[in-house]
Amino acid sequence: MHLSRLASLALLAVVSVAGGASADQLDDIRKAGVLRAAVFDANPPFGLVDAKTHEIVGYDIDFAKAIAKKIGVKLELVPTNPANRIPLLQSGKADLIVADATITPERKQVVDFSIPYFVSGQQFLVPVEASDKVADFANARFAAVKGTTEEQFIHATYPNAKVLAYDDIPLAFTALRNGSADALTQDSSILAGVLAKAPDKQKFKILPDLLTREEIGIGVKKGEAAVLALVNETLIELEKSGEAEKIFDAWFGPSTAAPQHRDFKISAGL
């Protein structure tokens, strides 16, 4: 056989092997029989440890369970904090981020996001005797959680403020309690949940101003189109069936510690 012909066939073989070896994460998840979801375990009501069962439960966990059911595999919860969410996904230690992750242009450069499944906004939690005007906190000491959009917002919007970054919301709240911080900033739903469970909640208040509108999505490894499509399909099915609203009511409804109004619906055009 002519050498150029042999070379062409060899090149074709290399390309074919490379193509066959390309990652299909959804297929890998099905073969493994497990979906690994990075979730919070100290960020109620999105993810928290149930005091009775010692299992991680929450709004995010219910969505992760629905996605695992859709795929037909078991769910493995991988506890994380805001700063470690994306590294866990990129390193292959988690298949999805289902941890109250705000969709931002910066994050979209390294992670593919689902359609939003929750909408929130940033607020301040402050001592009850503090000012009701957010403008009065321009030079304040803010407790925030590392790696969150709330931390970034304070840096960008209040250049004269001091940001004290903590690994999770309980540590940030402790800083407010002991006077190390003048305000705690986080999204409205989390602050409502934190305050509702606080034994000294009468000492604090949430300022009414909603400083941002934040759409929350499920993070998927960049380029995994099949996984992303399945996640989006699952979210839309949950909305159409009424299950998404039931999940919301279970964690934010009238009978919960921090009731909120659901002013959004899950859709491709949210």
Long-range contacts (C-beta under 8 A, 24 or more apart in sequence): 23-224, 24-226, 25-95, 25-221, 25-224, 25-226, 25-227, 26-71, 26-224, 26-226, 26-227, 26-230, 27-226, 29-71, 29-73, 29-95, 29-227, 30-71, 30-72, 30-73, 32-73, 33-73, 33-74, 34-73, 34-74, 34-75, 34-76, 35-64, 35-67, 35-68, 35-71, 35-73, 35-74, 35-75, 35-76, 35-95, 35-96, 36-76, 36-78, 36-93, 36-94, 36-95, 36-96, 37-64, 37-67, 37-68, 37-75, 37-76, 37-77, 37-78, 37-94, 37-95, 37-96, 37-97, 37-98, 38-78, 38-79, 38-80, 38-84, 38-85, 38-88, 38-89, 38-93, 38-94, 38-96, 38-97, 38-98, 38-99, 38-219, 39-64, 39-77, 39-78, 39-79, 39-80, 39-98, 39-99, 40-79, 40-80, 40-81, 40-99, 40-100, 41-77, 41-79, 42-81, 42-168, 42-169, 42-170, 43-99, 43-100, 43-168, 43-169, 43-190, 44-190, 44-193, 44-194, 44-197, 45-189, 45-193, 45-251, 45-252, 45-256, 45-258, 46-99, 46-100, 46-189, 46-190, 46-251, 47-99, 47-100, 58-251, 59-118, 59-247, 59-248, 59-250, 59-251, 59-252, 60-98, 60-99, 60-100, 61-98, 62-247, 62-250, 62-251, 63-98, 63-117, 63-218, 63-235, 63-238, 63-247, 64-96, 64-98, 66-234, 66-238, 66-243, 67-96, 67-98, 67-218, 67-230, 67-231, 67-234, 70-230, 70-233, 70-234, 70-237, 71-230, 81-145, 81-146, 81-147, 81-167, 81-168, 82-145, 82-146, 82-147, 82-148, 82-168, 83-146, 83-147, 83-167, 84-147, 85-147, 85-219, 86-110, 86-111, 86-219, 89-219, 89-220, 89-221, 90-221, 95-221, 95-227, 96-218, 96-219, 96-220, 96-227, 96-231, 97-218, 97-219, 97-220, 98-218, 98-219, 100-187, 100-190, 100-216, 101-216, 101-217, 101-218, 101-219, 102-148, 102-149, 102-187, 102-214, 102-215, 102-216, 102-217, 103-214, 103-215, 103-216, 103-217, 104-149, 107-219, 110-222, 111-219, 111-220, 111-221, 111-222, 112-219, 112-220, 112-221, 112-222, 112-223, 112-224, 112-228, 113-217, 113-218, 113-219, 113-220, 114-217, 114-218, 114-219, 114-220, 114-228, 114-231, 114-232, 114-235, 115-217, 115-232, 115-235, 115-236, 115-266, 115-267, 115-268, 115-270, 116-215, 116-216, 116-217, 116-264, 116-266, 116-270, 117-216, 117-217, 117-218, 117-235, 117-244, 117-266, 118-189, 118-215, 118-216, 118-264, 119-213, 119-214, 119-215, 119-216, 119-263, 119-264, 119-270, 120-187, 120-188, 120-189, 120-190, 120-214, 120-216, 121-187, 121-188, 121-210, 121-211, 121-212, 121-213, 121-214, 122-149, 122-150, 122-153, 122-185, 122-186, 122-187, 122-188, 122-210, 122-211, 122-212, 122-214, 123-185, 123-186, 123-187, 123-188, 123-191, 123-206, 123-207, 123-208, 123-209, 123-210, 123-211, 124-183, 124-184, 124-185, 124-206, 124-207, 124-209, 124-211, 125-173, 125-176, 125-183, 125-184, 125-185, 125-186, 125-191, 125-194, 125-195, 125-204, 125-205, 125-206, 125-207, 126-176, 126-182, 126-183, 126-184, 126-204, 126-205, 126-206, 126-207, 127-176, 127-182, 127-203, 127-204, 127-205, 128-202, 128-203, 128-204, 128-205, 130-182, 130-183, 130-205, 132-207, 132-208, 133-207, 134-207, 134-209, 134-211, 137-161, 137-182, 137-183, 140-181, 140-182, 140-183, 141-180, 141-181, 141-182, 141-183, 142-181, 142-182, 142-183, 142-184, 142-185, 143-172, 143-173, 143-175, 143-176, 143-180, 143-181, 143-183, 143-184, 143-185, 144-172, 144-184, 144-185, 144-186, 145-169, 145-172, 145-186, 148-186, 149-212, 149-214, 150-185, 150-186, 150-187, 151-185, 153-185, 153-211, 153-212, 154-185, 157-211, 169-194, 173-198, 176-204, 187-214, 188-260, 189-252, 189-258, 189-260, 192-258, 192-260, 193-257, 193-258, 195-258, 196-257, 196-258, 197-257, 215-270, 232-268, 235-266, 236-266, 236-267, 236-268, 238-266, 239-265, 239-266, 239-267
